[in-house]
Amino acid sequence: MYHQALIDSAASSHPGTAPELSALLAGAMRSLDEDPPLARRYLEQLSYLLVAPGAAEPADLLPDGPTHSKGVAKGGLAGWQLRRVAEHVEAHLQAPIFTSTLAEVAQLSTGHFCRAFKASTGETPHAYIVRQRIRRAQLLMRDTRDTLSQIACACGLSDQAHLTRLFRRLVGTTPLAWRRAWQQGG
């Protein structure tokens, strides 16, 4: 495959980075059709890893925070609004987060907020919240010995089955398999 040749070429010039390159490229390929902004974040991490190997965040983690273009997107959120929404989501991931609450944080109507958030980040508020919940689950699986059930609750998900369903959709594997791979790789 063409992308495998790119990985092999990059891995030979940056020894020890082949697993990270593979994971990032696989994530980008999975999300290319369904979530282009997420694919772009994967590719940005991939390019950073190629320029400064070892300095990038672990490749298996989902990208953090909302992405936004340089400046304000036409019809998008102002920088302060995006920052406040991201901070609110991060602080309340363990509980239900309603779009209407995020709209209040941004001081906009719910409809206007949803359109502006999508214009600024390329993803819906709901997709962003789900991605942040799964990223937190990844961090908890990496850093604690909590059960997947406990992690699901700590991330604001109803149960382990809910975590597994969302995790598989975004990461491409089950939480248990991901955790084992992380432990064996680290």
Sine and cosine of phi, psi and omega as CSV:
sin_phi,cos_phi,sin_psi,cos_psi,sin_omega,cos_omega
0.00,0.00,0.48,-0.88,-0.04,-1.00
-0.88,0.47,-0.72,0.70,-0.04,-1.00
-0.92,0.39,-0.47,0.88,0.06,-1.00
-0.93,0.38,-0.60,0.80,0.06,-1.00
-0.89,0.45,-0.63,0.78,0.05,-1.00
-0.90,0.44,-0.68,0.74,0.01,-1.00
-0.89,0.47,-0.74,0.67,-0.02,-1.00
-0.86,0.51,-0.68,0.74,0.01,-1.00
-0.90,0.44,-0.71,0.70,-0.01,-1.00
-0.93,0.37,-0.61,0.79,-0.02,-1.00
-0.92,0.40,-0.56,0.83,0.01,-1.00
-0.94,0.35,-0.53,0.85,0.03,-1.00
-1.00,0.06,-0.28,0.96,0.02,-1.00
-0.73,-0.68,0.98,0.21,-0.05,-1.00
-0.83,0.55,0.59,-0.81,0.06,-1.00
1.00,0.05,-0.03,1.00,-0.04,-1.00
-0.96,-0.27,-0.03,1.00,-0.06,-1.00
-0.82,0.57,-0.70,0.71,0.01,-1.00
-0.88,0.47,-0.65,0.76,0.01,-1.00
-0.90,0.43,-0.69,0.73,0.02,-1.00
-0.88,0.47,-0.70,0.71,0.00,-1.00
-0.87,0.49,-0.70,0.71,-0.03,-1.00
-0.90,0.43,-0.69,0.73,0.00,-1.00
-0.91,0.41,-0.70,0.72,-0.01,-1.00
-0.91,0.42,-0.66,0.75,0.04,-1.00
-0.89,0.46,-0.68,0.74,0.04,-1.00
-0.89,0.47,-0.66,0.75,0.02,-1.00
-0.91,0.42,-0.69,0.72,-0.01,-1.00
-0.89,0.45,-0.67,0.74,0.01,-1.00
-0.88,0.47,-0.63,0.78,-0.14,-0.99
-1.00,-0.10,-0.06,1.00,-0.09,-1.00
-0.83,0.55,-0.75,0.67,-0.04,-1.00
-0.99,0.17,-0.61,0.79,-0.11,-0.99
-1.00,0.04,-0.50,0.86,-0.09,-1.00
-0.54,-0.84,0.97,0.23,-0.04,-1.00
-0.82,0.57,-0.62,0.78,0.05,-1.00
-0.88,0.47,-0.61,0.79,0.05,-1.00
-0.92,0.40,-0.66,0.75,0.05,-1.00
-0.87,0.50,-0.65,0.76,0.02,-1.00
-0.88,0.48,-0.65,0.76,0.02,-1.00
-0.91,0.42,-0.65,0.76,0.07,-1.00
-0.87,0.49,-0.70,0.71,-0.03,-1.00
-0.92,0.39,-0.56,0.83,0.07,-1.00
-0.90,0.43,-0.68,0.74,0.04,-1.00
-0.90,0.43,-0.62,0.79,0.02,-1.00
-0.89,0.46,-0.72,0.70,0.00,-1.00
-0.91,0.41,-0.59,0.80,0.04,-1.00
-0.90,0.43,-0.65,0.76,0.00,-1.00
-0.91,0.42,-0.59,0.80,0.01,-1.00
-0.94,0.34,-0.55,0.84,0.00,-1.00
-0.98,0.19,-0.67,0.74,-0.04,-1.00
-0.74,-0.67,0.97,0.24,-0.06,-1.00
-0.86,0.50,0.62,-0.79,0.02,-1.00
1.00,0.05,-0.28,0.96,-0.04,-1.00
-1.00,-0.04,-0.27,0.96,-0.05,-1.00
-0.98,0.20,0.34,-0.94,0.08,-1.00
-0.90,0.43,0.45,-0.89,0.00,-1.00
-0.77,0.63,0.73,-0.68,-0.15,-0.99
-0.92,0.40,-0.45,0.89,-0.07,-1.00
-0.97,0.25,-0.23,0.97,0.00,-1.00
-0.99,0.14,0.61,-0.79,0.10,-0.99
-0.90,0.43,0.47,-0.88,0.03,-1.00
-0.87,0.50,0.54,-0.84,-0.05,-1.00
-0.99,-0.13,0.58,-0.82,0.16,-0.99
0.94,0.33,0.24,-0.97,0.05,-1.00
-0.97,0.26,0.56,-0.83,0.09,-1.00
-0.98,-0.18,0.54,-0.84,0.04,-1.00
-0.57,-0.82,0.47,-0.88,-0.01,-1.00
-0.96,0.29,0.19,-0.98,0.05,-1.00
-0.89,0.46,0.79,-0.62,-0.02,-1.00
0.97,0.23,-0.30,-0.95,-0.04,-1.00
-0.99,-0.15,0.79,-0.61,0.06,-1.00
-0.93,0.36,0.58,-0.82,0.03,-1.00
-0.86,0.51,0.84,-0.54,-0.04,-1.00
0.98,0.21,0.14,0.99,-0.05,-1.00
-1.00,-0.10,-0.10,-1.00,0.01,-1.00
-0.99,0.14,0.48,-0.88,0.13,-0.99
-0.96,0.28,0.35,-0.94,-0.01,-1.00
-0.82,0.57,-0.68,0.73,-0.02,-1.00
-0.91,0.42,-0.57,0.82,0.01,-1.00
-0.93,0.38,-0.71,0.70,0.01,-1.00
-0.88,0.47,-0.67,0.75,0.02,-1.00
-0.89,0.46,-0.73,0.68,-0.02,-1.00
-0.91,0.42,-0.62,0.78,0.04,-1.00
-0.91,0.42,-0.71,0.70,0.01,-1.00
-0.88,0.47,-0.67,0.74,0.02,-1.00
-0.90,0.43,-0.66,0.76,0.01,-1.00
-0.90,0.44,-0.71,0.71,0.00,-1.00
-0.88,0.48,-0.74,0.67,-0.02,-1.00
-0.86,0.51,-0.65,0.76,-0.05,-1.00
-0.97,0.26,-0.35,0.94,-0.11,-0.99
-0.85,-0.53,0.37,0.93,-0.05,-1.00
-0.87,0.48,-0.46,0.89,-0.06,-1.00
-0.97,0.24,-0.16,0.99,-0.05,-1.00
-0.84,-0.55,0.20,-0.98,0.08,-1.00
-0.88,0.47,0.65,-0.76,0.04,-1.00
-0.85,-0.53,0.86,-0.52,-0.03,-1.00
-0.98,-0.18,0.59,-0.80,0.02,-1.00
-0.86,0.51,-0.58,0.81,0.00,-1.00
-0.89,0.45,-0.58,0.82,0.04,-1.00
-0.93,0.37,-0.67,0.74,0.03,-1.00
-0.90,0.44,-0.60,0.80,0.04,-1.00
-0.90,0.44,-0.64,0.77,0.06,-1.00
-0.90,0.44,-0.66,0.75,0.02,-1.00
-0.86,0.51,-0.63,0.77,0.00,-1.00
-1.00,0.09,-0.07,1.00,0.00,-1.00
0.87,0.49,0.72,0.69,0.02,-1.00
-0.70,-0.71,0.27,-0.96,0.14,-0.99
-0.94,0.33,0.35,-0.94,-0.06,-1.00
-0.87,0.49,-0.72,0.69,-0.01,-1.00
-0.89,0.46,-0.72,0.69,0.01,-1.00
-0.89,0.45,-0.67,0.74,0.00,-1.00
-0.87,0.50,-0.74,0.68,-0.03,-1.00
-0.86,0.51,-0.70,0.72,0.03,-1.00
-0.91,0.42,-0.69,0.73,-0.03,-1.00
-0.93,0.37,-0.63,0.78,0.01,-1.00
-0.89,0.45,-0.71,0.71,0.01,-1.00
-0.90,0.43,-0.63,0.78,0.03,-1.00
-0.91,0.42,-0.57,0.82,-0.04,-1.00
-0.98,0.19,-0.62,0.79,-0.16,-0.99
-0.92,-0.39,-0.34,0.94,-0.05,-1.00
0.99,0.10,0.03,1.00,0.05,-1.00
-0.69,-0.73,0.38,-0.92,0.00,-1.00
-0.96,0.27,0.35,-0.94,0.08,-1.00
-0.84,0.55,-0.65,0.76,0.00,-1.00
-0.89,0.46,-0.71,0.70,0.01,-1.00
-0.88,0.47,-0.63,0.78,0.03,-1.00
-0.90,0.44,-0.71,0.70,-0.01,-1.00
-0.89,0.46,-0.69,0.72,0.01,-1.00
-0.88,0.48,-0.70,0.72,0.00,-1.00
-0.88,0.47,-0.66,0.75,0.01,-1.00
-0.92,0.39,-0.60,0.80,0.04,-1.00
-0.90,0.45,-0.69,0.73,-0.01,-1.00
-0.94,0.35,-0.60,0.80,0.06,-1.00
-0.89,0.45,-0.68,0.73,0.04,-1.00
-0.89,0.46,-0.65,0.76,0.05,-1.00
-0.86,0.50,-0.66,0.75,0.04,-1.00
-0.87,0.49,-0.71,0.71,-0.01,-1.00
-0.90,0.45,-0.66,0.75,0.01,-1.00
-0.93,0.38,-0.62,0.78,0.04,-1.00
-0.91,0.42,-0.58,0.81,-0.01,-1.00
-0.96,0.28,-0.64,0.77,-0.20,-0.98
-0.98,-0.21,-0.18,0.98,-0.03,-1.00
-0.77,-0.63,0.14,-0.99,0.09,-1.00
-0.96,-0.28,0.26,0.96,0.00,-1.00
-0.86,0.51,0.50,-0.87,0.07,-1.00
-0.95,0.31,0.31,-0.95,0.02,-1.00
-0.90,0.45,-0.52,0.86,0.06,-1.00
-0.90,0.43,-0.71,0.71,0.04,-1.00
-0.90,0.44,-0.66,0.75,0.00,-1.00
-0.90,0.43,-0.67,0.74,0.03,-1.00
-0.84,0.54,-0.72,0.69,0.01,-1.00
-0.91,0.42,-0.63,0.77,0.00,-1.00
-0.92,0.38,-0.32,0.95,0.00,-1.00
-0.98,-0.19,0.11,0.99,0.05,-1.00
0.99,0.16,0.31,0.95,0.03,-1.00
-0.99,-0.16,0.46,-0.89,-0.14,-0.99
-0.93,0.38,-0.62,0.79,-0.02,-1.00
-0.26,-0.96,-0.01,-1.00,-0.05,-1.00
-0.90,0.43,-0.58,0.81,0.01,-1.00
-0.89,0.45,-0.65,0.76,0.04,-1.00
-0.89,0.46,-0.71,0.70,0.05,-1.00
-0.85,0.53,-0.74,0.68,-0.05,-1.00
-0.88,0.47,-0.69,0.73,0.00,-1.00
-0.87,0.49,-0.76,0.65,-0.02,-1.00
-0.93,0.37,-0.65,0.76,-0.02,-1.00
-0.87,0.48,-0.73,0.69,0.00,-1.00
-0.88,0.47,-0.63,0.78,0.00,-1.00
-0.91,0.42,-0.66,0.75,-0.07,-1.00
-1.00,0.04,-0.61,0.80,-0.12,-0.99
-0.98,-0.18,-0.44,0.90,0.04,-1.00
1.00,-0.08,0.09,1.00,0.04,-1.00
-0.50,-0.86,0.13,-0.99,0.01,-1.00
-0.99,0.17,0.38,-0.92,0.05,-1.00
-0.86,0.52,-0.65,0.76,-0.03,-1.00
-0.90,0.44,-0.71,0.70,0.01,-1.00
-0.90,0.43,-0.64,0.77,0.01,-1.00
-0.90,0.45,-0.70,0.72,-0.03,-1.00
-0.90,0.45,-0.69,0.73,0.02,-1.00
-0.89,0.46,-0.69,0.72,0.01,-1.00
-0.89,0.46,-0.65,0.76,0.01,-1.00
-0.90,0.44,-0.70,0.72,-0.01,-1.00
-0.91,0.42,-0.62,0.78,0.01,-1.00
-0.96,0.29,-0.55,0.84,0.00,-1.00
-0.98,0.21,-0.44,0.90,-0.08,-1.00
-0.98,-0.17,0.00,0.00,0.00,0.00
